[in-house]
Amino acid sequence: MTSRRPTSVRARLRRLAGLLPQALTPLGRSVLVLGAAATGVGVWLNWHEFLQLGAIALGLLLVGLAWQVLPGTPTAELALRPRRLVEGGRTATATLHVQAGAAPMLFPKLSLPVGRRDVSVRMPFLGPFAQHATSFPLPPLPRGVHVVGPVSYEKSDPVGMVSRRFDMGASLEVLVAPQVTDLSLFAGGLTNDLDGATSQQLSMSDLAFHALREYVPGDDLRHVHWRSSAKAGELLVRQYHETRRGRVTILVDGCLSSYSRARDFELAVSVGASIALRSVRDDFDTYLRCGPHAAHGRGASAMTDIACRFVAHSTDDYLAQSADAAAAVTGTGLVVQVTGARRDVVELDAVARRFGQGADWLVVRADSASGARLSDTPRVRELMVPDLSHLRELFERGLR
């Protein structure tokens, strides 16, 4: 027992010595220099006044160090409501539950990291083991995933000689979804039926009836509509919309070089999320992807959550990521590529071909400096979207 006590004392002394260079405040360092100088002068000149001044200065430092090693560490618990937000909407509210340790907390200042920013909160005086709760709003946050916490507390002695900063509690995530617009039902016959979603491709054998046309040699006589043929005096055959499975694939281009300006990528994310939400509301099997982040299913929350994680990068891996998407999704009926004004249509065509010739193909370009327009060519149908307010009308026209 006697051999352990000196060891414990030496350990505490080493702990105090280790705290000294890191925990001394500018005031503490000044007092240390003053105390050492006063003690040296007092010893050299045998001046008791300087010895007393040095003893007081060093005593204050020892009190500050002892304050740091008092038992009972303060604790803090962080709560956020809500955890899911929309960019430009209401902000989250943070609630801190703080309990002091053995040492009283002298009007402590707590710091809460919110993404790349810090929010400071001044608490009232808390006696030993006292508890206090406070709530405050977080600043507005851009789209993305933001880490909030852990809470930082700067423990300082009453004089301010020694200060130590440490973290309390755990960190939480806040998901800020992009702004979206409510689109109408998928136009152009893209509706659910027994076999899936009807497309713009015409077929001679399917379920979604389109129209009657004149008989052409080689047509199957089973599709002749005899009653209409008798009235018209010529053979008429049924023509159908080709139906496909209700699967929609949305690919958002995450390469910065595809966009004329940084805000166009944010517009592209909003466009992709808006289309994905309309798709899942129409009960389509939806695949939304940007870079390595993807969501697959029919849940709206999954689409908005994954859209929070979309990040633009300088590496152009759009073709490789699209190949992975084509391998992950089979039998898709509609492929929507959301990109910027600079992406070459040849590369977009190469991506679309990976999904097969039977899939409808739509390109949406986000360009805030252009006008809203629809470009319909035999090769591709493109929508130029300058802002989110034009998406609804253009999207309806693009799917007709």
C-alpha positions as CSV (number, residue, x, y, z in Angstrom):
1,M,0.0,0.0,0.0
2,T,2.8,2.4,0.9
3,S,4.5,1.8,-2.4
4,R,1.4,2.6,-4.4
5,R,0.7,6.0,-2.8
6,P,3.9,7.7,-4.0
7,T,3.2,6.2,-7.4
8,S,-0.3,7.7,-7.4
9,V,1.1,11.1,-6.3
10,R,3.7,11.1,-9.0
11,A,1.1,10.2,-11.6
12,R,-1.0,13.2,-10.5
13,L,2.0,15.5,-10.6
14,R,2.9,14.3,-14.1
15,R,-0.7,14.9,-15.1
16,L,-0.6,18.5,-13.7
17,A,2.7,19.0,-15.5
18,G,1.3,17.7,-18.8
19,L,-1.6,20.1,-18.5
20,L,0.6,23.1,-18.0
21,P,1.9,23.9,-21.5
22,Q,-1.4,23.1,-23.2
23,A,-3.9,24.6,-20.8
24,L,-2.2,27.9,-19.9
25,T,-4.1,30.9,-21.2
26,P,-2.2,34.1,-22.3
27,L,-2.9,35.5,-18.8
28,G,-1.6,32.3,-17.3
29,R,1.6,32.4,-19.3
30,S,2.1,36.0,-18.3
31,V,1.6,35.3,-14.7
32,L,4.0,32.3,-14.9
33,V,6.7,34.5,-16.4
34,L,6.1,37.2,-13.9
35,G,6.2,34.7,-11.0
36,A,9.4,33.1,-12.2
37,A,11.1,36.5,-12.7
38,A,9.9,37.8,-9.4
39,T,11.1,34.7,-7.6
40,G,14.5,34.9,-9.3
41,V,15.0,38.6,-8.5
42,G,13.9,38.0,-4.9
43,V,16.4,35.2,-4.4
44,W,19.2,37.1,-6.1
45,L,18.6,40.4,-4.3
46,N,17.1,38.8,-1.2
47,W,14.0,41.0,-1.5
48,H,11.1,39.4,0.4
49,E,8.5,41.5,-1.5
50,F,9.5,39.9,-4.8
51,L,9.5,36.5,-3.2
52,Q,6.0,37.0,-2.0
53,L,4.9,38.3,-5.4
54,G,6.4,35.2,-7.0
55,A,4.7,32.9,-4.5
56,I,1.3,34.5,-5.1
57,A,1.7,34.2,-8.9
58,L,2.7,30.6,-8.7
59,G,0.0,29.9,-6.2
60,L,-2.6,31.2,-8.6
61,L,-1.3,28.8,-11.2
62,L,-1.4,25.9,-8.9
63,V,-5.0,26.7,-8.0
64,G,-5.9,26.9,-11.7
65,L,-4.3,23.5,-12.3
66,A,-6.1,22.0,-9.3
67,W,-9.4,23.3,-10.6
68,Q,-8.8,21.2,-13.8
69,V,-8.4,17.9,-12.0
70,L,-11.4,18.2,-9.7
71,P,-13.4,15.0,-9.9
72,G,-16.7,14.9,-11.7
73,T,-16.6,15.8,-15.4
74,P,-19.6,17.9,-16.8
75,T,-21.8,16.1,-19.3
76,A,-24.0,17.4,-22.1
77,E,-26.7,15.7,-24.1
78,L,-27.7,17.1,-27.5
79,A,-31.2,16.8,-29.2
80,L,-32.2,18.1,-32.6
81,R,-35.8,18.7,-33.8
82,P,-36.3,18.1,-36.7
83,R,-33.4,16.1,-38.2
84,R,-34.7,16.4,-41.8
85,L,-35.0,19.8,-43.3
86,V,-35.6,21.4,-46.7
87,E,-33.2,24.0,-48.1
88,G,-34.7,27.4,-47.6
89,G,-37.4,26.2,-45.2
90,R,-37.6,26.2,-41.4
91,T,-34.5,25.6,-39.4
92,A,-33.8,23.0,-36.8
93,T,-33.8,23.6,-33.0
94,A,-31.1,22.3,-30.8
95,T,-31.7,21.5,-27.1
96,L,-28.8,21.1,-24.7
97,H,-29.1,19.3,-21.4
98,V,-26.0,20.1,-19.3
99,Q,-25.0,18.7,-15.9
100,A,-22.1,20.2,-14.0
101,G,-19.4,18.2,-12.4
102,A,-17.9,18.6,-8.9
103,A,-16.5,22.0,-9.9
104,P,-19.1,24.7,-10.4
105,M,-19.5,26.1,-14.0
106,L,-19.0,29.8,-13.9
107,F,-21.4,31.1,-16.6
108,P,-19.9,28.5,-19.1
109,K,-19.7,29.2,-22.8
110,L,-20.6,26.1,-24.8
111,S,-19.7,25.8,-28.5
112,L,-21.7,23.7,-30.9
113,P,-20.1,22.9,-34.3
114,V,-22.8,23.1,-37.1
115,G,-21.2,21.9,-40.3
116,R,-18.3,24.3,-40.9
117,R,-19.7,26.9,-38.4
118,D,-19.8,27.2,-34.7
119,V,-22.7,28.3,-32.6
120,S,-21.9,29.6,-29.1
121,V,-24.3,29.5,-26.1
122,R,-23.8,31.2,-22.8
123,M,-25.2,29.2,-19.9
124,P,-26.1,30.5,-16.4
125,F,-24.0,29.8,-13.3
126,L,-24.2,26.1,-12.5
127,G,-23.3,24.8,-9.0
128,P,-21.8,21.4,-8.4
129,F,-23.8,18.7,-10.2
130,A,-26.5,21.2,-11.1
131,Q,-28.6,20.7,-14.3
132,H,-29.8,23.1,-16.9
133,A,-31.5,22.8,-20.3
134,T,-31.5,25.4,-23.1
135,S,-32.9,25.5,-26.6
136,F,-31.8,27.7,-29.5
137,P,-32.3,27.7,-33.3
138,L,-29.6,26.5,-35.7
139,P,-28.5,28.8,-38.5
140,P,-30.0,28.2,-42.0
141,L,-28.1,25.3,-43.7
142,P,-27.5,24.6,-47.4
143,R,-28.4,21.3,-49.0
144,G,-26.3,18.5,-47.8
145,V,-25.5,16.3,-44.7
146,H,-24.3,18.4,-41.8
147,V,-22.7,17.1,-38.7
148,V,-23.8,18.9,-35.5
149,G,-21.7,18.4,-32.4
150,P,-20.2,17.3,-30.3
151,V,-20.6,20.1,-27.7
152,S,-17.3,21.8,-26.7
153,Y,-16.8,23.3,-23.3
154,E,-13.9,25.4,-22.1
155,K,-13.3,24.7,-18.5
156,S,-11.5,27.6,-16.8
157,D,-10.6,28.5,-13.2
158,P,-12.2,31.6,-11.7
159,V,-9.1,33.8,-12.4
160,G,-8.7,32.5,-16.0
161,M,-5.1,31.2,-15.6
162,V,-5.7,27.7,-16.9
163,S,-8.3,26.7,-19.4
164,R,-9.0,23.3,-21.0
165,R,-11.3,22.6,-23.9
166,F,-13.0,19.2,-24.3
167,D,-16.0,17.6,-26.0
168,M,-19.2,16.4,-24.4
169,G,-21.8,14.1,-25.9
170,A,-22.1,12.7,-29.4
171,S,-22.5,14.3,-32.8
172,L,-25.7,14.1,-34.8
173,E,-26.5,14.4,-38.5
174,V,-28.9,16.9,-40.0
175,L,-30.2,16.1,-43.5
176,V,-31.1,19.2,-45.7
177,A,-33.0,18.1,-48.8
178,P,-33.0,20.1,-52.0
179,Q,-35.8,22.3,-53.0
180,V,-38.3,20.5,-55.2
181,T,-41.4,21.3,-57.3
182,D,-44.5,19.2,-57.5
183,L,-44.8,17.7,-61.0
184,S,-48.0,16.4,-62.6
185,L,-48.6,12.8,-63.3
186,F,-46.2,11.3,-65.9
187,A,-47.8,12.5,-69.1
188,G,-47.9,10.7,-72.4
189,G,-49.6,7.6,-71.2
190,L,-47.0,6.7,-68.6
191,T,-49.4,5.2,-66.2
192,N,-49.6,2.0,-64.2
193,D,-51.5,-0.9,-65.6
194,L,-51.4,-4.7,-65.4
195,D,-48.2,-5.1,-67.3
196,G,-46.4,-1.9,-66.3
197,A,-46.0,1.6,-67.8
198,T,-47.1,2.5,-71.4
199,S,-44.5,4.2,-73.5
200,Q,-44.5,6.2,-76.8
201,Q,-43.4,3.1,-78.8
202,L,-46.3,1.6,-80.8
203,S,-46.9,-2.1,-80.8
204,M,-49.1,-4.5,-82.7
205,S,-49.7,-6.7,-79.6
206,D,-50.1,-5.4,-76.1
207,L,-52.7,-4.2,-73.6
208,A,-52.8,-0.4,-73.9
209,F,-55.1,0.3,-76.9
210,H,-54.0,3.3,-79.0
211,A,-55.9,3.5,-82.3
212,L,-57.1,1.7,-85.5
213,R,-55.2,1.7,-88.7
214,E,-55.5,0.3,-92.2
215,Y,-54.5,-3.3,-92.7
216,V,-51.0,-3.9,-94.2
217,P,-50.1,-7.2,-95.8
218,G,-48.3,-9.2,-93.1
219,D,-50.4,-8.0,-90.2
220,D,-51.7,-10.7,-87.9
221,L,-55.4,-11.3,-88.7
222,R,-56.0,-11.8,-85.0
223,H,-55.7,-8.0,-84.5
224,V,-58.3,-7.1,-87.1
225,H,-61.2,-5.2,-85.6
226,W,-64.1,-6.8,-87.6
227,R,-66.9,-4.6,-86.5
228,S,-65.0,-1.4,-87.4
229,S,-63.8,-3.0,-90.6
230,A,-67.4,-3.8,-91.6
231,K,-68.5,-0.2,-91.0
232,A,-65.5,1.3,-92.9
233,G,-65.6,-1.2,-95.7
234,E,-61.9,-2.0,-95.3
235,L,-59.8,-4.0,-93.0
236,L,-58.7,-2.1,-89.8
237,V,-56.3,-3.5,-87.3
238,R,-55.7,-2.6,-83.6
239,Q,-52.6,-0.6,-82.7
240,Y,-51.3,-0.5,-79.1
241,H,-48.9,1.4,-76.9
242,E,-46.1,-0.8,-75.9
243,T,-46.2,-1.4,-72.1
244,R,-43.2,-1.7,-69.9
245,R,-42.5,-2.3,-66.3
246,G,-43.1,0.7,-64.2
247,R,-39.4,1.5,-63.7
248,V,-37.8,5.0,-63.9
249,T,-34.1,5.7,-63.8
250,I,-32.8,9.2,-63.0
251,L,-29.1,9.9,-63.4
252,V,-27.7,13.2,-62.1
253,D,-24.4,14.2,-63.5
254,G,-22.0,14.9,-60.7
255,C,-19.1,16.2,-62.7
256,L,-18.3,19.9,-62.2
257,S,-17.1,20.4,-65.8
258,S,-20.6,19.5,-67.1
259,Y,-22.0,22.7,-65.6
260,S,-21.4,26.3,-66.6
261,R,-21.6,27.5,-63.0
262,A,-21.7,25.9,-59.5
263,R,-25.3,26.7,-58.8
264,D,-26.4,24.8,-61.9
265,F,-25.4,21.6,-60.1
266,E,-27.7,22.4,-57.3
267,L,-30.5,23.1,-59.8
268,A,-29.8,19.7,-61.3
269,V,-30.1,18.0,-57.9
270,S,-33.4,19.7,-57.4
271,V,-34.6,18.6,-60.8
272,G,-33.6,15.0,-60.2
273,A,-35.2,14.9,-56.8
274,S,-38.4,16.4,-58.2
275,I,-38.7,13.8,-60.9
276,A,-37.8,11.0,-58.5
277,L,-40.5,12.1,-56.0
278,R,-43.1,12.3,-58.8
279,S,-42.1,8.8,-59.9
280,V,-42.5,7.2,-56.4
281,R,-45.8,9.0,-55.9
282,D,-47.0,7.4,-59.1
283,D,-45.9,4.0,-57.6
284,F,-43.0,3.5,-60.1
285,D,-40.0,1.5,-59.1
286,T,-37.5,4.4,-59.1
287,Y,-33.7,4.5,-59.2
288,L,-32.0,7.8,-58.4
289,R,-28.2,8.1,-58.6
290,C,-25.4,10.7,-58.6
291,G,-21.8,9.5,-58.4
292,P,-21.5,6.7,-55.9
293,H,-24.7,7.6,-54.0
294,A,-27.9,5.8,-55.2
295,A,-31.4,5.0,-53.9
296,H,-33.7,2.3,-55.4
297,G,-37.3,1.7,-54.4
298,R,-40.6,3.4,-54.1
299,G,-40.1,5.4,-50.9
300,A,-40.1,9.2,-51.0
301,S,-37.8,9.6,-47.9
302,A,-35.2,7.4,-49.5
303,M,-35.1,9.7,-52.5
304,T,-34.8,12.9,-50.5
305,D,-32.2,11.4,-48.1
306,I,-29.9,10.3,-50.9
307,A,-30.3,13.6,-52.7
308,C,-28.9,15.3,-49.6
309,R,-25.6,13.4,-50.1
310,F,-25.1,14.3,-53.8
311,V,-21.7,16.1,-54.1
312,A,-20.2,17.6,-57.3
313,H,-16.6,16.6,-58.0
314,S,-13.9,17.3,-60.5
315,T,-13.4,13.7,-61.6
316,D,-15.5,12.8,-64.6
317,D,-16.7,9.3,-63.9
318,Y,-20.3,9.8,-65.3
319,L,-19.9,7.0,-67.9
320,A,-18.6,4.5,-65.4
321,Q,-21.3,5.3,-62.8
322,S,-24.0,5.1,-65.5
323,A,-22.7,1.7,-66.5
324,D,-23.1,0.5,-62.9
325,A,-26.6,1.9,-62.8
326,A,-27.5,0.1,-66.0
327,A,-26.2,-3.1,-64.5
328,A,-28.2,-2.6,-61.3
329,V,-31.5,-1.7,-63.0
330,T,-33.0,-4.0,-65.6
331,G,-36.1,-3.5,-67.7
332,T,-36.3,0.3,-67.1
333,G,-39.0,2.1,-69.1
334,L,-37.7,5.6,-68.8
335,V,-34.2,7.0,-68.5
336,V,-33.9,10.6,-67.4
337,Q,-30.4,12.1,-67.5
338,V,-30.0,15.4,-65.6
339,T,-26.8,17.2,-66.6
340,G,-25.5,20.6,-67.4
341,A,-25.1,22.6,-70.6
342,R,-21.5,21.3,-71.3
343,R,-22.1,17.6,-71.4
344,D,-21.7,16.2,-74.9
345,V,-24.8,14.6,-76.3
346,V,-22.6,11.8,-77.7
347,E,-21.7,10.8,-74.2
348,L,-25.3,11.0,-73.1
349,D,-26.3,8.8,-76.1
350,A,-23.7,6.2,-75.0
351,V,-25.2,6.1,-71.5
352,A,-28.7,5.7,-72.8
353,R,-27.7,2.8,-75.1
354,R,-26.6,0.9,-72.0
355,F,-30.3,0.6,-70.9
356,G,-31.4,-0.9,-74.2
357,Q,-33.2,0.4,-77.3
358,G,-36.7,-0.1,-75.8
359,A,-36.3,2.5,-73.0
360,D,-37.5,6.0,-73.5
361,W,-34.8,8.6,-73.2
362,L,-35.1,12.2,-71.8
363,V,-32.3,14.6,-71.2
364,V,-32.7,17.6,-68.8
365,R,-30.0,20.2,-68.8
366,A,-29.7,22.6,-65.9
367,D,-28.5,26.0,-67.1
368,S,-29.5,29.1,-65.1
369,A,-28.2,31.4,-67.9
370,S,-30.3,30.0,-70.7
371,G,-34.0,30.2,-71.6
372,A,-36.6,27.5,-70.9
373,R,-37.0,25.4,-74.1
374,L,-37.7,22.0,-75.4
375,S,-35.5,20.5,-78.2
376,D,-37.1,17.5,-79.9
377,T,-35.0,15.8,-82.5
378,P,-35.1,12.3,-83.9
379,R,-32.0,11.5,-81.8
380,V,-32.9,12.9,-78.4
381,R,-35.5,15.0,-76.6
382,E,-33.8,17.7,-74.4
383,L,-35.3,20.1,-71.8
384,M,-33.3,23.2,-71.0
385,V,-34.3,24.3,-67.5
386,P,-33.1,27.7,-66.2
387,D,-34.8,27.4,-62.8
388,L,-37.1,25.1,-60.9
389,S,-40.3,27.0,-61.7
390,H,-40.1,26.0,-65.4
391,L,-39.6,22.3,-64.8
392,R,-43.3,21.4,-64.5
393,E,-44.4,22.8,-67.9
394,L,-41.3,21.5,-69.7
395,F,-41.5,18.1,-68.2
396,E,-45.1,17.7,-69.2
397,R,-44.2,18.6,-72.8
398,G,-41.2,16.4,-72.7
399,L,-43.1,13.3,-71.9
400,R,-46.0,13.8,-74.4
